[in-house]
Amino acid sequence: MKITDVRAYPLKTRTALVRVFTDEGIEGIGECSPMNVPIMCHFVEQALKPIIVGKDPMDVEQLWNDMFMRTYKLGVMGTQPSCISGVDIALWDIRGKATNMPIYKLLGGAARTRFRMYKSIGGGAPLAAEEMLERVRQAHEEGYTAIKIRMDWGPYRQDADPEKDLRMFQLAREFLPDSTPLSFDANNGYSVSTAIRQGRAFEQLGIYHFEEPVPQYDYEGIKRVADALDVPVSAGEHEYTRWQMRDLLLQGAPDILQPDVVKCCGITEMKRIVTLAETFDRSTLPHQTQPTIGTLASLHVCATSPQSSRPHEFSGERPELNELFEEPVLLEDGFMQIPDRPGLGLVINEERLASLIAE
């Protein structure tokens, strides 16, 4: 089998969809980061496609090496790894379809195939505490049994309003049942001292995990926060290779690693990162805001790891994306089941795809 074509489609849904075609009629689908979709699609078709066309799609790791090593000078902090992600996911999809197996079986077999999903509620920075409470209430009514609230501060609005953040978390925690884990994502928005103070207050209220408390590049600061607190501190969505994750573990020592499969060079590299986390006796709780291809690719990897048992990030159902597939994988009672179908388990609806391609 040989790769005959690689296409990237900018969709109206803010999706960079990748399709890899072969001479045997088997094709795979993948997805890049949604951060500047036109750039992602251009990189896939202009930089990566010439490298892999004519090659055997079953040689996934060798194709990964070729794509990474021949384009690393084009940037390993965003566009390049994300575009490799889209192609790599599609190659694993082909491999699964060619062998008639779901990806998790190709990766070694599943410790679990059913995942509890947590509703990731963002946009907290401009909201009043009561407004966030309404969003939490809605998620609870939708059936989610785990929730995270995100502040979207970023490292350049440091310590903007920690009192409001704490009030927001308190109201949400008081509303939710004790059995519903509630996490807090500062989106890199605190100084070290504020993060430690906030973390201690969150601990008293019953936080599940504390995500990216300080700027992502401040490994020493991450370590100071993680060492000071009992609550698990998570980081890693801004690290895109196993080498960066290694440095984060050695210098920042977070309790939880958070690779994103549509940003960290795809399934091939995410599996290596999960193995790295296991080597350091850390759990993996992926960052994942893409609710169809990205979510399923991430679940296939996490299915293989006994230490990836925490609730998985989910930004919510998006009907306009679900309609892109013949049999979309839907949330049921707060859980998602990986389909026992070849590859990712998704098949494109060609008519719907044609209507979603951006001009």
RORO-736002 format. One record per residue (C-alpha): residue in three letters; chain; x, y, z. Coordinates in steps of 0.02 Angstrom, whole numbers. Layout:
<lomis>
(lomi 'ala' 'A' (X Y Z))
...
</lomis>
This chain:
<lomis>
(lomi 'met' 'A' (0 0 0))
(lomi 'lys' 'A' (62 175 -44))
(lomi 'ile' 'A' (6 350 4))
(lomi 'thr' 'A' (-62 438 -150))
(lomi 'asp' 'A' (-122 604 -81))
(lomi 'val' 'A' (-136 711 75))
(lomi 'arg' 'A' (-268 845 90))
(lomi 'ala' 'A' (-307 970 226))
(lomi 'tyr' 'A' (-476 1054 236))
(lomi 'pro' 'A' (-512 1216 330))
(lomi 'leu' 'A' (-689 1191 394))
(lomi 'lys' 'A' (-815 1321 448))
(lomi 'thr' 'A' (-817 1235 617))
(lomi 'arg' 'A' (-640 1301 652))
(lomi 'thr' 'A' (-571 1129 613))
(lomi 'ala' 'A' (-413 1083 516))
(lomi 'leu' 'A' (-465 914 446))
(lomi 'val' 'A' (-332 803 369))
(lomi 'arg' 'A' (-364 657 250))
(lomi 'val' 'A' (-229 536 190))
(lomi 'phe' 'A' (-272 430 37))
(lomi 'thr' 'A' (-194 267 -24))
(lomi 'asp' 'A' (-187 166 -184))
(lomi 'glu' 'A' (-292 28 -102))
(lomi 'gly' 'A' (-439 143 -68))
(lomi 'ile' 'A' (-409 148 120))
(lomi 'glu' 'A' (-403 324 188))
(lomi 'gly' 'A' (-372 398 358))
(lomi 'ile' 'A' (-433 556 445))
(lomi 'gly' 'A' (-345 666 569))
(lomi 'glu' 'A' (-354 838 646))
(lomi 'cys' 'A' (-232 979 683))
(lomi 'ser' 'A' (-244 1113 816))
(lomi 'pro' 'A' (-379 1244 782))
(lomi 'met' 'A' (-254 1384 813))
(lomi 'asn' 'A' (-254 1470 642))
(lomi 'val' 'A' (-333 1336 533))
(lomi 'pro' 'A' (-277 1405 362))
(lomi 'ile' 'A' (-95 1402 416))
(lomi 'met' 'A' (-112 1224 479))
(lomi 'cys' 'A' (-190 1165 315))
(lomi 'his' 'A' (-56 1253 212))
(lomi 'phe' 'A' (85 1173 313))
(lomi 'val' 'A' (10 999 295))
(lomi 'glu' 'A' (-5 1011 106))
(lomi 'gln' 'A' (155 1108 70))
(lomi 'ala' 'A' (279 1042 199))
(lomi 'leu' 'A' (219 868 251))
(lomi 'lys' 'A' (131 798 99))
(lomi 'pro' 'A' (289 793 -11))
(lomi 'ile' 'A' (378 695 126))
(lomi 'ile' 'A' (255 552 140))
(lomi 'val' 'A' (172 533 -31))
(lomi 'gly' 'A' (230 370 -110))
(lomi 'lys' 'A' (274 293 59))
(lomi 'asp' 'A' (192 147 148))
(lomi 'pro' 'A' (64 216 273))
(lomi 'met' 'A' (90 66 386))
(lomi 'asp' 'A' (266 129 427))
(lomi 'val' 'A' (195 253 551))
(lomi 'glu' 'A' (348 280 661))
(lomi 'gln' 'A' (467 299 515))
(lomi 'leu' 'A' (349 424 433))
(lomi 'trp' 'A' (341 518 599))
(lomi 'asn' 'A' (530 527 604))
(lomi 'asp' 'A' (536 590 424))
(lomi 'met' 'A' (405 724 453))
(lomi 'phe' 'A' (480 784 616))
(lomi 'met' 'A' (664 784 570))
(lomi 'arg' 'A' (639 861 399))
(lomi 'thr' 'A' (532 1006 462))
(lomi 'tyr' 'A' (594 1041 639))
(lomi 'lys' 'A' (678 1203 584))
(lomi 'leu' 'A' (504 1266 537))
(lomi 'gly' 'A' (456 1274 720))
(lomi 'val' 'A' (434 1146 857))
(lomi 'met' 'A' (327 1257 970))
(lomi 'gly' 'A' (161 1258 880))
(lomi 'thr' 'A' (127 1240 694))
(lomi 'gln' 'A' (248 1100 650))
(lomi 'pro' 'A' (200 977 789))
(lomi 'ser' 'A' (15 1014 770))
(lomi 'cys' 'A' (19 980 583))
(lomi 'ile' 'A' (116 819 611))
(lomi 'ser' 'A' (-24 775 733))
(lomi 'gly' 'A' (-156 787 598))
(lomi 'val' 'A' (-60 675 477))
(lomi 'asp' 'A' (-3 552 610))
(lomi 'ile' 'A' (-180 525 675))
(lomi 'ala' 'A' (-237 492 496))
(lomi 'leu' 'A' (-97 365 472))
(lomi 'trp' 'A' (-151 271 628))
(lomi 'asp' 'A' (-329 275 563))
(lomi 'ile' 'A' (-268 193 402))
(lomi 'arg' 'A' (-169 64 499))
(lomi 'gly' 'A' (-323 18 600))
(lomi 'lys' 'A' (-433 4 447))
(lomi 'ala' 'A' (-304 -100 353))
(lomi 'thr' 'A' (-292 -224 497))
(lomi 'asn' 'A' (-477 -213 543))
(lomi 'met' 'A' (-435 -163 721))
(lomi 'pro' 'A' (-468 -10 830))
(lomi 'ile' 'A' (-314 95 863))
(lomi 'tyr' 'A' (-306 50 1047))
(lomi 'lys' 'A' (-277 -132 1001))
(lomi 'leu' 'A' (-134 -84 887))
(lomi 'leu' 'A' (-59 15 1031))
(lomi 'gly' 'A' (-57 -138 1143))
(lomi 'gly' 'A' (-234 -164 1205))
(lomi 'ala' 'A' (-351 -71 1322))
(lomi 'ala' 'A' (-352 -59 1510))
(lomi 'arg' 'A' (-523 24 1484))
(lomi 'thr' 'A' (-628 83 1337))
(lomi 'arg' 'A' (-760 183 1432))
(lomi 'phe' 'A' (-710 351 1502))
(lomi 'arg' 'A' (-789 473 1622))
(lomi 'met' 'A' (-782 643 1538))
(lomi 'tyr' 'A' (-771 808 1630))
(lomi 'lys' 'A' (-855 963 1560))
(lomi 'ser' 'A' (-722 1095 1530))
(lomi 'ile' 'A' (-805 1265 1553))
(lomi 'gly' 'A' (-697 1409 1491))
(lomi 'gly' 'A' (-714 1596 1474))
(lomi 'gly' 'A' (-705 1627 1660))
(lomi 'ala' 'A' (-598 1784 1655))
(lomi 'pro' 'A' (-738 1909 1611))
(lomi 'leu' 'A' (-876 1817 1706))
(lomi 'ala' 'A' (-945 1858 1876))
(lomi 'ala' 'A' (-944 1712 1998))
(lomi 'glu' 'A' (-1133 1695 1984))
(lomi 'glu' 'A' (-1122 1685 1794))
(lomi 'met' 'A' (-999 1541 1803))
(lomi 'leu' 'A' (-1113 1456 1929))
(lomi 'glu' 'A' (-1252 1457 1799))
(lomi 'arg' 'A' (-1138 1371 1673))
(lomi 'val' 'A' (-1091 1241 1803))
(lomi 'arg' 'A' (-1274 1215 1844))
(lomi 'gln' 'A' (-1313 1187 1659))
(lomi 'ala' 'A' (-1171 1060 1641))
(lomi 'his' 'A' (-1236 967 1793))
(lomi 'glu' 'A' (-1411 963 1718))
(lomi 'glu' 'A' (-1337 896 1555))
(lomi 'gly' 'A' (-1276 744 1650))
(lomi 'tyr' 'A' (-1092 780 1678))
(lomi 'thr' 'A' (-1023 699 1834))
(lomi 'ala' 'A' (-857 793 1833))
(lomi 'ile' 'A' (-822 976 1792))
(lomi 'lys' 'A' (-678 1098 1772))
(lomi 'ile' 'A' (-689 1288 1766))
(lomi 'arg' 'A' (-559 1385 1666))
(lomi 'met' 'A' (-507 1565 1691))
(lomi 'asp' 'A' (-422 1604 1524))
(lomi 'trp' 'A' (-308 1729 1610))
(lomi 'gly' 'A' (-142 1690 1527))
(lomi 'pro' 'A' (31 1738 1591))
(lomi 'tyr' 'A' (11 1922 1541))
(lomi 'arg' 'A' (-138 1955 1656))
(lomi 'gln' 'A' (-55 1883 1809))
(lomi 'asp' 'A' (-152 1888 1974))
(lomi 'ala' 'A' (-293 1986 1890))
(lomi 'asp' 'A' (-431 1940 2012))
(lomi 'pro' 'A' (-392 1792 2125))
(lomi 'glu' 'A' (-529 1838 2248))
(lomi 'lys' 'A' (-662 1821 2112))
(lomi 'asp' 'A' (-585 1657 2055))
(lomi 'leu' 'A' (-596 1587 2230))
(lomi 'arg' 'A' (-775 1645 2250))
(lomi 'met' 'A' (-818 1566 2083))
(lomi 'phe' 'A' (-744 1400 2134))
(lomi 'gln' 'A' (-829 1407 2304))
(lomi 'leu' 'A' (-1002 1436 2231))
(lomi 'ala' 'A' (-978 1294 2106))
(lomi 'arg' 'A' (-914 1175 2239))
(lomi 'glu' 'A' (-1059 1214 2357))
(lomi 'phe' 'A' (-1185 1182 2218))
(lomi 'leu' 'A' (-1114 1018 2152))
(lomi 'pro' 'A' (-1136 851 2240))
(lomi 'asp' 'A' (-986 792 2338))
(lomi 'ser' 'A' (-971 647 2215))
(lomi 'thr' 'A' (-939 766 2068))
(lomi 'pro' 'A' (-753 810 2052))
(lomi 'leu' 'A' (-724 996 2023))
(lomi 'ser' 'A' (-558 1058 1954))
(lomi 'phe' 'A' (-487 1232 1924))
(lomi 'asp' 'A' (-381 1291 1777))
(lomi 'ala' 'A' (-289 1456 1805))
(lomi 'asn' 'A' (-228 1456 1624))
(lomi 'asn' 'A' (-54 1508 1681))
(lomi 'gly' 'A' (-126 1661 1768))
(lomi 'tyr' 'A' (-49 1667 1942))
(lomi 'ser' 'A' (117 1712 2016))
(lomi 'val' 'A' (196 1575 2122))
(lomi 'ser' 'A' (145 1651 2289))
(lomi 'thr' 'A' (-34 1680 2233))
(lomi 'ala' 'A' (-46 1505 2159))
(lomi 'ile' 'A' (9 1429 2324))
(lomi 'arg' 'A' (-113 1536 2423))
(lomi 'gln' 'A' (-256 1497 2303))
(lomi 'gly' 'A' (-211 1314 2300))
(lomi 'arg' 'A' (-220 1300 2488))
(lomi 'ala' 'A' (-391 1382 2487))
(lomi 'phe' 'A' (-449 1267 2347))
(lomi 'glu' 'A' (-388 1117 2448))
(lomi 'gln' 'A' (-499 1169 2593))
(lomi 'leu' 'A' (-647 1175 2474))
(lomi 'gly' 'A' (-611 1005 2396))
(lomi 'ile' 'A' (-526 1033 2227))
(lomi 'tyr' 'A' (-493 882 2115))
(lomi 'his' 'A' (-343 949 2018))
(lomi 'phe' 'A' (-261 1120 1996))
(lomi 'glu' 'A' (-213 1152 1815))
(lomi 'glu' 'A' (-75 1268 1750))
(lomi 'pro' 'A' (-67 1380 1903))
(lomi 'val' 'A' (83 1482 1840))
(lomi 'pro' 'A' (156 1527 1669))
(lomi 'gln' 'A' (193 1371 1568))
(lomi 'tyr' 'A' (374 1419 1539))
(lomi 'asp' 'A' (410 1438 1726))
(lomi 'tyr' 'A' (462 1260 1765))
(lomi 'glu' 'A' (542 1311 1929))
(lomi 'gly' 'A' (381 1399 1978))
(lomi 'ile' 'A' (276 1246 1936))
(lomi 'lys' 'A' (387 1142 2049))
(lomi 'arg' 'A' (371 1265 2194))
(lomi 'val' 'A' (182 1260 2181))
(lomi 'ala' 'A' (175 1070 2163))
(lomi 'asp' 'A' (291 1047 2312))
(lomi 'ala' 'A' (190 1165 2421))
(lomi 'leu' 'A' (19 1089 2389))
(lomi 'asp' 'A' (-66 923 2421))
(lomi 'val' 'A' (-186 944 2275))
(lomi 'pro' 'A' (-122 867 2112))
(lomi 'val' 'A' (-47 1003 2002))
(lomi 'ser' 'A' (-57 974 1814))
(lomi 'ala' 'A' (40 1046 1666))
(lomi 'gly' 'A' (98 1001 1492))
(lomi 'glu' 'A' (-27 1059 1363))
(lomi 'his' 'A' (105 1180 1299))
(lomi 'glu' 'A' (237 1045 1279))
(lomi 'tyr' 'A' (236 963 1108))
(lomi 'thr' 'A' (368 826 1113))
(lomi 'arg' 'A' (430 692 1232))
(lomi 'trp' 'A' (590 791 1254))
(lomi 'gln' 'A' (497 944 1314))
(lomi 'met' 'A' (391 835 1429))
(lomi 'arg' 'A' (550 757 1498))
(lomi 'asp' 'A' (617 929 1543))
(lomi 'leu' 'A' (451 977 1620))
(lomi 'leu' 'A' (453 821 1729))
(lomi 'leu' 'A' (634 843 1782))
(lomi 'gln' 'A' (623 1029 1817))
(lomi 'gly' 'A' (439 1064 1853))
(lomi 'ala' 'A' (386 898 1930))
(lomi 'pro' 'A' (197 916 1904))
(lomi 'asp' 'A' (89 778 1974))
(lomi 'ile' 'A' (-8 756 1811))
(lomi 'leu' 'A' (48 771 1629))
(lomi 'gln' 'A' (-72 846 1502))
(lomi 'pro' 'A' (-19 811 1322))
(lomi 'asp' 'A' (-139 861 1183))
(lomi 'val' 'A' (-145 736 1039))
(lomi 'val' 'A' (-185 869 908))
(lomi 'lys' 'A' (-36 974 964))
(lomi 'cys' 'A' (98 853 1024))
(lomi 'cys' 'A' (141 769 857))
(lomi 'gly' 'A' (-5 648 860))
(lomi 'ile' 'A' (-39 474 926))
(lomi 'thr' 'A' (140 413 897))
(lomi 'glu' 'A' (217 544 1010))
(lomi 'met' 'A' (75 548 1136))
(lomi 'lys' 'A' (98 362 1167))
(lomi 'arg' 'A' (282 396 1204))
(lomi 'ile' 'A' (233 537 1322))
(lomi 'val' 'A' (111 424 1414))
(lomi 'thr' 'A' (249 295 1434))
(lomi 'leu' 'A' (363 432 1500))
(lomi 'ala' 'A' (231 482 1627))
(lomi 'glu' 'A' (215 302 1683))
(lomi 'thr' 'A' (405 291 1700))
(lomi 'phe' 'A' (399 440 1819))
(lomi 'asp' 'A' (246 367 1907))
(lomi 'arg' 'A' (136 510 1849))
(lomi 'ser' 'A' (-41 500 1783))
(lomi 'thr' 'A' (-94 569 1615))
(lomi 'leu' 'A' (-246 683 1602))
(lomi 'pro' 'A' (-241 750 1424))
(lomi 'his' 'A' (-284 925 1370))
(lomi 'gln' 'A' (-415 907 1234))
(lomi 'thr' 'A' (-538 1035 1168))
(lomi 'gln' 'A' (-578 955 999))
(lomi 'pro' 'A' (-736 852 1032))
(lomi 'thr' 'A' (-733 729 887))
(lomi 'ile' 'A' (-572 670 802))
(lomi 'gly' 'A' (-458 742 935))
(lomi 'thr' 'A' (-558 670 1079))
(lomi 'leu' 'A' (-565 496 1004))
(lomi 'ala' 'A' (-380 495 959))
(lomi 'ser' 'A' (-339 545 1137))
(lomi 'leu' 'A' (-452 412 1211))
(lomi 'his' 'A' (-373 276 1104))
(lomi 'val' 'A' (-203 319 1178))
(lomi 'cys' 'A' (-265 337 1356))
(lomi 'ala' 'A' (-359 173 1343))
(lomi 'thr' 'A' (-191 82 1344))
(lomi 'ser' 'A' (-127 159 1506))
(lomi 'pro' 'A' (-183 101 1679))
(lomi 'gln' 'A' (-125 271 1745))
(lomi 'ser' 'A' (-239 371 1630))
(lomi 'ser' 'A' (-395 337 1732))
(lomi 'arg' 'A' (-446 514 1779))
(lomi 'pro' 'A' (-595 597 1693))
(lomi 'his' 'A' (-552 654 1517))
(lomi 'glu' 'A' (-572 834 1460))
(lomi 'phe' 'A' (-724 870 1351))
(lomi 'ser' 'A' (-782 1041 1293))
(lomi 'gly' 'A' (-958 981 1255))
(lomi 'glu' 'A' (-1058 908 1113))
(lomi 'arg' 'A' (-1054 1005 949))
(lomi 'pro' 'A' (-1194 948 833))
(lomi 'glu' 'A' (-1116 1032 682))
(lomi 'leu' 'A' (-961 923 705))
(lomi 'asn' 'A' (-1056 764 749))
(lomi 'glu' 'A' (-1150 781 584))
(lomi 'leu' 'A' (-984 766 492))
(lomi 'phe' 'A' (-981 580 531))
(lomi 'glu' 'A' (-1092 435 484))
(lomi 'glu' 'A' (-1090 365 662))
(lomi 'pro' 'A' (-1030 499 783))
(lomi 'val' 'A' (-974 446 956))
(lomi 'leu' 'A' (-1088 532 1081))
(lomi 'leu' 'A' (-1081 564 1267))
(lomi 'glu' 'A' (-1199 457 1371))
(lomi 'asp' 'A' (-1231 491 1555))
(lomi 'gly' 'A' (-1066 584 1569))
(lomi 'phe' 'A' (-965 441 1491))
(lomi 'met' 'A' (-893 406 1319))
(lomi 'gln' 'A' (-864 233 1247))
(lomi 'ile' 'A' (-729 204 1117))
(lomi 'pro' 'A' (-813 115 971))
(lomi 'asp' 'A' (-753 -60 930))
(lomi 'arg' 'A' (-732 -13 747))
(lomi 'pro' 'A' (-573 -9 641))
(lomi 'gly' 'A' (-456 140 661))
(lomi 'leu' 'A' (-528 289 752))
(lomi 'gly' 'A' (-703 222 724))
(lomi 'leu' 'A' (-763 371 622))
(lomi 'val' 'A' (-822 381 441))
(lomi 'ile' 'A' (-840 548 350))
(lomi 'asn' 'A' (-1009 600 281))
(lomi 'glu' 'A' (-952 668 112))
(lomi 'glu' 'A' (-1106 775 81))
(lomi 'arg' 'A' (-1091 858 251))
(lomi 'leu' 'A' (-904 884 227))
(lomi 'ala' 'A' (-933 974 63))
(lomi 'ser' 'A' (-1051 1095 150))
(lomi 'leu' 'A' (-927 1134 288))
(lomi 'ile' 'A' (-770 1172 187))
(lomi 'ala' 'A' (-726 1356 207))
(lomi 'glu' 'A' (-700 1457 49))
</lomis>
